[in-house]
Amino acid sequence: MHHPGPPRFMAVGETQELAPRDPDPGETYVWSISESPADSSVVLGDEPIEYLTPDEPGTYTVELDAPDGTHELTVRVYPGEKAVSQQPSRAGYSGQSGYSGYSGYSGYSGVPGVSGGQSGSGVGSGIARDIGERGRPRITLTGEQVGDEVVITAHPKTAPGAPEEDLDVEFFVDDRDDLEEYEIDGYEFRAPLAAVEEPVRIHGVAIGYQYSVPDTVSVHPDGGVDLLNEPPEWTDEMSVYELYVRGFVEPEDDESILEAITDRLDDIKDLGLNTLWFTPVLQNDDFDHGYNITDFYSIADDLGGEEDFEKLIEEAHERDMKVLFDLVLNHSAREHEFYQRAVEGDPKYREWYDWQDEENNVPDTYFDWPYIANFNYDNLEVRRHLLDAVEKWAEYVDGFRCDMAWAVPRPFWQEIRALTKSKDSEFLLMDETIPYVADFHNLCFDVHFDAGLYFDLLQIGQGNQPADQIFDSIENRYKIGFPDHAGFLTYIENHDEDRYIEQAGEAAVRAAATASWTVPGIPMIYAGQEIGERQRRGHTHWEYANEELREFYHQLTETWEDIDALKVDADFERVDYESDDDAVTAFARDGEDGRYVVVLNFSGESEVVGLDEEVEAIDQITGENVAAENGVTVEDAVVLPAE
């Protein structure tokens, strides 16, 4: 079905892409505007992919004439003053990318996340956007059967710390679904079950100072309601281990890299990690990071090929471990056959790429990366090629970690979500959007890189910020508009950043790692982090392991595993504490198994910290008694049961 997807929400002056789903490049697709506000003069062109920039607030109806019929798409447009600032340009918005490529904040590189300009992955340290005092409203939809009706209730919220305001809520029935009879009363949407003959998707938006990221539910004829933006249930217990595939372990003479990794799965599981994220495993141009892909349908020969990859996944699944595939869709390597044909002048493949200087064969790239070329998403053949690759690899793995997600059109990610979730509702989509892009949550991604927390933990560890900055970091997720149900990946290291231990020292590592495993989120360890590895990429020096640090990580992951209050859904709040050092902070987590207080000390010196609530002074990480005369003694981090 070529329908362009769910309703669109935007403001005057913003731009969004219009594209057919599941495209057949040999067919014709024509866009038109059938209804628009009285004073609007917007028209669309005759390309299969168009860009809509509304000029008046109101509701527009856009039509797509496709081979399988005519499809309508509702576009709700709010006044220009409600526009969301700094939307990502490549994601269907014009003029405000919010990405300079030069963060200037990571402290070690003018282009953080790039090794010699060779990597197609990452844009460096994530800095939270300045979204002003008000922030952005949020909305969550819930639903239940009440008698012979189904009732969808909207739960709108102002941003944390923002002035209270009366929020309006608007509901929309998805254009792809049929529901003739329903009522809307304030924050409630009600429909008789007799009118729900097939599943119906309902969208809700909160409107205040700005408009919110929408939320979406699906209503079933039996009265059941699916919350379509909830992360998969298994992510509640998810912990991630990132493997830099070609540097993780040296294979024996008679085995492939993938076979050697398979032999180490028990070690990873014993460390307490249950989800594997592999850096790219597809054919590439021989840079060891693998992000410059030359064939989107084939596992790299130097890793062992498709059979060894299948065996690795099978062995992981036998250990109840999930596997995430690193999905790279923004670009190909310049050594890709299609790019080589483009450079040779093949008119078909010249249309596959964006060009900075077409006359001189200079492709468009981000940050002047020299070995890649950006795809032209206005080309249906490009979309078809990549969608078919997505469909192939989704059959193998449990989810995708999506590289440079901000650089791919957001409607395309929504299409990928629909494709993967239709085959497996528990399939995971995790984005790398740096800085945050809250709009990538609705019907796009389940879990988001928490680059803001990463950056703040680094600044705290280096002594540039007080440890209480952690609270601002967590709060900022919601200030910029993420709903409460959004998932976040919390980490202090990955392959795009220098090792935390190199930048802040071992004492800060222990505090920061504990933070990443005890704030709300899905914790991650980057392979080698647990042994004090100091090299960002390449060979992991297992032979020089810091065994004390490894034992600390083992204790930390065990503590996380044992205490439900440290998991995603448990409450998080500040705790009053007394300390003379601003490298100290404390917070509480409240879960089904009780309340726990976490005290962090980034200073490198032992501190006695006074707490305003009663705790049992037995550190759950080490098992040690940390009681002191005026509080508790904290070397780097403690987790204490509240009494």
C-alpha positions in Angstrom: 0.0 0.0 0.0 1.5 3.3 -1.1 -0.3 5.5 1.5 2.1 8.1 2.9 1.4 7.1 6.5 0.0 8.7 9.7 -1.3 12.3 9.9 1.2 15.1 9.9 1.5 17.8 12.5 3.5 20.9 11.8 3.5 24.7 12.0 3.4 27.4 9.4 6.8 27.8 7.9 8.0 24.2 8.7 8.5 21.8 5.9 7.8 18.1 5.7 8.5 15.5 3.1 5.6 13.7 1.3 6.6 10.2 -0.1 4.7 7.1 -1.1 5.3 4.0 1.0 6.5 0.7 -0.4 7.3 2.5 -3.7 7.5 0.8 -7.1 10.1 2.9 -8.9 8.5 2.1 -12.3 5.1 3.5 -11.4 3.7 7.1 -11.3 2.8 8.9 -8.1 1.1 12.3 -8.2 0.5 14.7 -5.2 -2.2 17.3 -4.9 -3.9 19.4 -2.2 -7.6 18.8 -2.2 -8.5 20.9 0.8 -6.7 23.8 2.5 -7.4 26.9 4.6 -9.2 29.6 2.6 -6.2 31.9 2.4 -3.6 29.3 1.5 -1.9 29.4 -1.9 0.3 26.3 -1.5 0.5 23.9 -4.4 2.6 20.8 -5.0 4.7 19.8 -7.9 4.6 16.6 -10.1 7.5 14.6 -8.5 6.8 11.4 -6.6 8.4 13.0 -3.6 7.3 16.5 -2.7 7.9 18.9 0.2 5.0 20.7 1.9 5.6 24.1 3.5 2.1 25.4 4.6 1.5 29.1 4.6 -1.7 29.2 6.7 -2.7 27.5 9.9 -5.6 25.0 9.7 -6.2 21.5 8.3 -5.0 20.4 4.9 -6.0 17.3 3.0 -3.3 16.0 0.7 -4.0 13.4 -1.9 -1.7 10.8 -3.5 -2.7 9.2 -6.7 -0.9 5.9 -6.7 -1.1 2.6 -8.7 -3.4 1.2 -6.0 -5.7 4.1 -5.9 -6.0 7.6 -4.3 -5.0 8.1 -0.7 -5.8 11.0 1.6 -3.4 12.4 4.2 -4.5 14.9 6.9 -2.0 17.6 7.7 -2.7 19.6 10.8 -0.9 23.0 10.7 -0.5 25.2 13.8 0.3 29.0 13.8 3.9 29.8 13.0 4.6 31.0 16.6 4.1 27.4 17.8 6.8 26.1 15.4 9.3 23.7 17.0 12.8 25.3 16.8 15.8 23.4 15.4 14.1 20.6 13.7 16.5 18.3 11.7 16.6 19.4 8.1 17.2 16.0 6.5 14.3 14.6 8.5 11.8 16.6 6.4 12.3 20.1 7.8 14.0 23.0 6.1 16.6 25.5 7.2 17.1 24.5 10.8 19.3 21.5 11.1 20.6 22.1 14.6 23.8 20.3 13.7 27.0 22.2 13.0 29.1 19.0 13.0 31.6 20.8 15.2 30.3 20.5 18.7 33.4 22.2 20.2 32.5 20.5 23.5 34.1 17.1 23.5 37.5 18.4 24.5 39.6 16.4 22.2 38.6 17.0 18.6 37.3 19.7 16.4 35.1 17.0 14.8 34.2 14.7 17.6 33.3 11.2 16.7 35.5 11.2 13.6 38.8 9.4 13.2 40.8 11.1 10.6 37.6 11.9 8.7 37.2 8.3 7.9 34.1 7.2 9.7 30.6 7.5 8.5 29.3 7.2 12.0 28.4 9.6 14.7 28.5 13.3 15.1 30.2 13.5 18.5 29.1 14.7 21.8 25.4 15.5 22.3 24.5 18.9 23.6 20.9 19.5 24.7 19.2 22.2 22.7 18.3 25.5 24.2 14.6 25.1 24.1 13.9 28.1 26.3 12.0 28.5 29.6 8.8 26.9 28.5 9.9 23.8 26.8 7.5 21.7 24.9 4.2 20.1 26.1 3.9 16.3 26.1 1.1 13.8 25.7 0.5 10.2 26.5 -2.7 8.3 25.4 -4.2 5.4 27.3 -7.3 3.4 26.5 -9.8 1.0 28.0 -13.1 -0.6 27.3 -16.0 1.0 29.3 -19.3 -0.9 28.8 -19.9 -1.1 25.0 -17.5 1.8 24.3 -13.8 2.2 24.0 -12.4 5.3 25.7 -9.1 6.9 24.8 -7.8 9.4 27.4 -5.2 12.0 26.8 -2.7 12.9 29.5 -1.1 16.2 28.5 1.7 17.8 30.5 3.6 21.0 30.4 7.4 20.6 30.3 9.2 20.2 33.6 9.8 23.6 35.2 7.7 25.4 32.6 4.9 27.8 33.6 1.6 26.0 34.0 -0.7 26.5 31.0 -4.1 25.2 29.9 -3.3 22.6 27.2 -5.7 21.8 24.5 -5.8 18.3 23.0 -6.8 17.3 19.5 -7.6 13.8 18.4 -7.4 12.4 14.8 -8.5 9.1 13.3 -5.8 7.8 11.0 -6.6 8.3 7.3 -5.8 4.7 6.6 -8.5 3.4 9.0 -12.2 3.5 9.0 -14.2 4.8 11.9 -17.4 6.7 11.2 -18.8 7.1 14.7 -17.0 8.7 17.6 -17.2 11.6 20.1 -14.5 13.9 21.4 -15.0 15.6 24.8 -12.0 17.5 26.1 -9.3 14.9 26.9 -11.5 11.9 26.0 -12.1 10.2 22.7 -15.0 7.7 22.8 -16.2 5.3 20.1 -18.8 2.5 20.3 -17.2 -0.9 19.9 -19.8 -1.8 17.3 -18.2 0.9 15.0 -14.7 -0.7 15.3 -14.8 -3.4 12.6 -11.0 -3.4 12.0 -8.1 -2.0 14.1 -8.2 1.8 14.2 -5.3 4.1 15.0 -6.0 7.2 17.0 -3.6 10.1 17.2 -3.5 12.8 19.9 -1.6 16.1 20.1 -1.3 18.5 23.0 -1.2 22.2 22.1 0.1 25.0 24.3 3.0 27.3 23.8 4.1 24.8 21.1 2.5 21.6 19.8 3.6 18.2 21.3 5.1 15.2 19.7 1.9 13.1 18.9 1.1 9.9 20.6 -0.8 7.0 18.9 -2.8 4.0 20.0 -4.6 1.3 18.1 -8.1 0.2 19.0 -9.2 -3.3 18.3 -12.7 -4.6 17.7 -12.6 -6.6 21.0 -11.9 -3.4 23.0 -8.2 -4.0 23.4 -6.0 -0.9 23.0 -2.3 -1.1 21.9 0.0 1.7 22.9 2.0 2.0 19.7 4.8 4.1 21.1 5.7 2.0 24.1 9.1 0.4 23.7 9.0 -3.4 23.4 8.3 -5.1 26.8 11.7 -6.8 26.8 13.5 -3.5 27.0 12.4 -3.2 30.7 15.2 -5.6 31.5 17.5 -4.7 28.6 21.3 -4.0 29.1 23.5 -3.5 26.1 27.0 -4.5 25.2 28.5 -2.7 22.2 31.1 -4.7 20.2 33.5 -2.9 17.9 33.4 -6.0 15.7 36.9 -6.0 14.2 38.6 -5.0 17.4 36.8 -7.1 20.0 38.8 -10.3 19.9 41.6 -11.8 17.8 40.4 -15.0 16.1 42.4 -18.2 16.1 44.1 -19.2 12.8 41.2 -21.6 11.9 38.2 -19.3 12.8 36.5 -16.2 11.5 36.0 -13.0 13.5 32.3 -13.8 14.0 33.2 -17.3 15.2 35.7 -15.8 17.7 33.0 -13.5 19.0 30.6 -16.4 19.3 33.1 -18.1 21.5 33.0 -15.1 23.9 29.3 -14.9 24.3 29.4 -16.7 27.7 31.9 -14.1 29.0 29.5 -11.2 28.0 26.5 -13.0 29.5 28.5 -13.6 32.7 29.3 -9.9 32.9 25.5 -9.3 33.1 24.7 -8.0 29.6 21.8 -9.4 27.6 21.7 -7.4 24.4 24.5 -7.2 21.8 25.0 -4.2 19.5 27.5 -5.0 16.7 29.1 -2.2 14.7 28.3 -2.8 11.0 28.8 -6.3 9.6 28.0 -5.6 6.0 30.5 -5.6 3.1 32.5 -2.3 3.3 35.6 -0.5 2.0 38.0 -2.1 4.5 38.0 0.6 7.1 37.7 -1.4 10.3 34.6 0.5 11.6 32.5 -0.8 8.8 30.3 2.2 8.3 31.3 2.8 4.7 29.1 0.0 3.1 29.7 -1.4 -0.4 26.9 -4.0 -0.4 23.7 -3.6 1.7 22.8 -7.3 1.2 25.9 -9.2 2.2 27.8 -9.9 5.4 31.5 -8.9 5.1 33.8 -11.6 3.9 36.5 -10.7 6.4 34.1 -11.3 9.3 33.1 -14.8 8.1 30.1 -14.3 5.9 26.4 -14.8 6.3 26.5 -18.4 7.7 28.8 -17.4 10.6 26.6 -14.4 11.3 23.5 -16.6 11.4 25.3 -19.0 13.8 26.3 -16.1 16.1 22.7 -15.0 16.3 21.5 -18.5 16.9 24.0 -18.9 19.8 23.1 -15.6 21.3 19.4 -16.5 21.2 20.2 -19.8 22.9 21.6 -17.7 25.8 18.5 -15.5 25.9 20.5 -12.6 24.4 19.1 -10.2 21.9 21.1 -8.9 18.8 21.0 -5.4 17.4 22.1 -4.8 13.8 23.8 -1.4 13.1 21.7 0.0 10.3 23.4 2.6 8.1 21.0 4.2 5.6 22.3 7.8 5.1 25.1 7.0 2.7 27.2 4.3 0.9 30.9 4.0 0.6 32.4 5.7 -2.5 33.6 2.2 -3.4 30.1 1.0 -3.7 29.4 -0.2 -7.3 26.5 2.2 -7.7 28.6 5.2 -6.7 31.4 4.1 -9.1 28.8 3.9 -11.9 27.6 7.4 -11.0 31.1 8.8 -11.2 31.6 7.1 -14.6 28.6 9.0 -15.8 25.8 6.5 -15.7 22.7 8.8 -15.6 20.7 6.3 -13.6 23.1 6.1 -10.7 23.9 9.8 -10.7 20.4 10.2 -9.5 21.1 7.9 -6.6 23.3 10.4 -4.8 23.2 14.0 -3.6 25.9 16.2 -5.1 27.8 19.1 -3.6 29.5 19.8 -7.0 28.1 17.4 -9.6 30.2 18.8 -12.4 33.4 17.8 -10.6 32.0 14.6 -9.1 32.0 15.9 -5.5 29.2 14.1 -3.6 27.3 15.6 -0.7 28.5 14.4 2.7 28.3 15.5 6.3 31.4 17.0 7.9 33.4 16.5 4.7 33.8 12.8 5.3 35.9 11.7 2.4 35.0 8.1 1.8 31.2 8.2 1.7 28.4 9.7 -0.4 25.0 10.7 0.8 22.0 9.0 -0.8 19.4 11.0 -2.7 16.1 10.2 -0.9 14.1 11.9 -3.6 14.8 8.9 -5.7 12.3 6.0 -5.4 14.9 3.5 -6.5 17.1 4.4 -3.5 14.2 3.9 -1.1 13.3 0.6 -2.7 16.8 -0.7 -2.5 17.2 0.2 1.2 13.8 -0.9 2.2 14.4 -4.4 0.7 17.7 -4.5 2.7 15.9 -3.6 5.9 13.4 -6.3 5.3 16.1 -8.9 4.8 18.1 -8.2 7.9 15.0 -7.7 10.1 14.4 -11.4 9.7 17.7 -12.2 11.4 18.0 -9.8 14.4 15.9 -8.4 17.3 16.3 -4.8 16.4 18.2 -2.0 14.7 20.6 0.6 16.1 20.1 3.3 13.4 23.2 5.2 12.5 22.9 9.0 11.8 19.1 8.7 12.1 18.8 12.5 12.0 20.2 12.4 8.5 17.5 10.2 7.0 13.9 11.5 6.4 11.7 10.9 9.4 8.8 9.6 7.3 11.2 6.9 6.0 11.9 5.8 9.5 8.1 5.6 10.1 7.9 3.4 7.1 10.7 1.2 8.4 8.9 1.0 11.8 5.7 -0.1 10.2 7.5 -2.7 8.1 9.4 -4.2 11.0 6.6 -4.1 13.6 4.2 -5.7 11.2 6.5 -8.8 11.3 7.4 -8.6 14.9 5.7 -6.2 17.3 8.6 -6.6 19.7 11.2 -5.5 17.2 13.4 -2.7 18.6 14.3 0.5 16.8 17.0 2.6 18.5 18.1 5.9 17.1 21.4 7.9 17.1 20.2 11.5 16.9 22.6 13.9 18.4 21.4 16.2 19.8 18.0 14.8 20.8 15.1 14.9 18.3 11.9 14.3 20.2 9.8 14.1 17.0 11.6 10.9 16.2 9.6 9.1 18.9 6.1 9.0 17.5 5.9 5.9 15.2 9.7 6.0 14.6 12.0 4.9 17.4 11.5 3.1 20.7 14.8 4.0 22.4 17.1 7.1 21.9 20.7 7.6 22.6 21.0 9.8 25.7 23.9 11.9 24.3 22.9 14.7 26.7 23.5 12.6 29.7 26.8 11.3 28.2 28.1 14.8 27.8 27.0 15.9 31.2 28.6 12.9 32.9 31.8 13.7 31.1 31.7 17.3 32.1 31.1 16.3 35.7 33.9 13.8 35.7 36.3 16.5 34.4 35.2 18.9 37.1 33.5 21.3 34.7 30.0 20.9 36.1 28.6 20.1 39.5 27.3 16.5 39.9 23.8 17.9 40.4 23.8 18.5 36.6 22.5 14.9 36.3 19.1 16.2 37.3 19.0 18.8 34.6 20.1 16.2 32.1 17.3 13.8 32.9 14.8 16.6 33.1 15.9 17.9 29.7 14.6 14.8 28.0 11.1 15.9 28.8 11.7 19.6 28.4 12.4 19.1 24.7 9.2 17.1 24.3 9.9 13.4 24.8 6.9 11.6 26.3 7.3 9.8 29.6 7.2 6.4 27.9 10.2 7.1 25.6 13.2 4.9 26.2 16.8 6.1 26.6 20.2 4.4 26.2 22.5 5.5 29.0 26.3 5.2 28.5 29.6 6.8 29.2 31.5 5.3 26.3 31.0 4.3 22.7 33.1 3.9 19.6 32.6 7.6 18.6 34.1 9.1 21.7 37.4 8.8 23.5 37.3 6.5 26.4 35.9 8.0 29.6 38.8 6.8 31.7 41.2 8.7 29.4 39.2 11.9 29.7 38.3 11.9 33.4 40.2 9.2 35.3 39.3 5.9 37.0 37.6 7.4 40.1 35.2 9.4 37.9 34.7 6.3 35.8 33.2 4.4 38.7 30.9 7.2 39.6 29.8 7.9 36.0 29.3 4.2 35.2 27.1 3.8 38.3 25.1 6.9 37.2 24.6 5.3 33.8 23.3 2.1 35.4 21.1 3.7 38.1 19.3 6.7 36.4 16.2 5.8 34.4 17.3 4.3 31.1 18.8 1.3 29.4 22.4 0.9 30.5 25.2 0.1 28.1 28.9 -0.9 28.3 31.2 -0.5 25.3 33.5 -3.5 25.0 36.7 -2.9 26.8 35.2 -0.3 29.1 35.0 -3.0 31.8 38.7 -3.6 31.8 39.9 0.0 31.6 40.6 0.0 27.8 42.1 3.3 26.8 42.0 2.9 23.0 38.7 4.1 21.4 38.7 1.7 18.5 40.8 -1.2 17.1 42.3 -4.0 19.2 40.9 -4.4 22.7 43.8 -5.1 25.1 42.3 -8.0 27.1 45.8 -9.0 28.1 46.2 -5.8 30.1 42.8 -6.0 31.9 42.3 -3.9 35.0 40.8 -6.8 37.0 39.6 -4.6 39.9 37.6 -2.5 37.5 36.2 -5.6 35.8 35.1 -6.9 39.2 33.5 -3.5 39.9 31.5 -3.6 36.7 30.5 -7.2 37.5 29.2 -6.1 40.9 27.4 -3.1 39.3 25.6 -5.1 36.7 24.6 -7.7 39.3 23.2 -5.0 41.6 21.2 -3.6 38.7 19.9 -7.0 37.8 18.9 -7.7 41.4 17.1 -4.4 42.2 13.9 -3.6 40.3 14.0 -0.1 41.6 17.0 0.6 39.3 15.1 -0.4 36.2 13.5 1.9 33.6 10.0 2.3 35.1 10.9 3.1 38.7 10.5 6.6 40.1 13.5 8.9 40.1 13.8 11.9 42.4 16.4 14.2 44.1 17.4 13.4 47.6 18.5 16.1 50.1 22.1 15.6 51.1 25.0 17.4 52.8 28.5 17.6 51.3 31.1 20.3 50.9 32.0 19.0 47.5 29.9 19.8 44.4 31.3 16.6 42.8 28.8 14.7 45.0 25.1 14.1 44.3 22.4 11.8 45.5 19.0 10.6 44.2 16.5 7.9 45.0 14.8 5.2 42.9 11.4 3.8 44.0 10.3 0.5 42.6 8.2 -2.5 43.4 11.0 -3.9 45.6 11.4 -0.7 47.7 13.3 2.5 47.7 17.0 2.9 47.2 19.3 5.9 47.5 22.2 6.3 45.1 25.1 8.6 46.2 27.8 9.5 43.6 31.2 11.1 44.3 33.2 12.1 41.2 36.0 13.9 43.2 38.5 11.1 43.5 38.6 11.6 47.3 36.6 9.8 49.9 33.7 11.9 51.2 31.3 11.6 54.1 27.9 12.5 52.8 24.9 13.3 55.1 21.5 12.1 53.9 18.2 13.6 54.9 16.5 10.2 55.0 17.1 7.0 56.9 19.1 4.4 54.9 20.6 1.0 55.6 24.4 1.7 55.3 25.2 -1.5 53.4 26.4 -0.7 49.9 24.5 -3.0 47.5 27.3 -2.9 45.0 30.2 -4.0 47.2 28.4 -5.3 50.3 30.4 -3.1 52.5 29.2 -1.2 55.5 29.7 2.5 54.7 28.2 4.0 57.9 30.0 7.2 59.2 29.4 9.4 62.2 27.5 12.1 60.2 26.3 10.1 57.2 27.9 7.6 54.8 31.4 7.3 53.4 31.4 7.4 49.6 34.6 6.6 47.7 32.9 6.8 44.3 29.4 5.4 44.4 27.0 3.5 46.7 23.5 2.1 46.4 21.7 2.0 49.8 18.3 0.6 50.7 16.1 3.2 52.3 14.6 2.2 55.7 
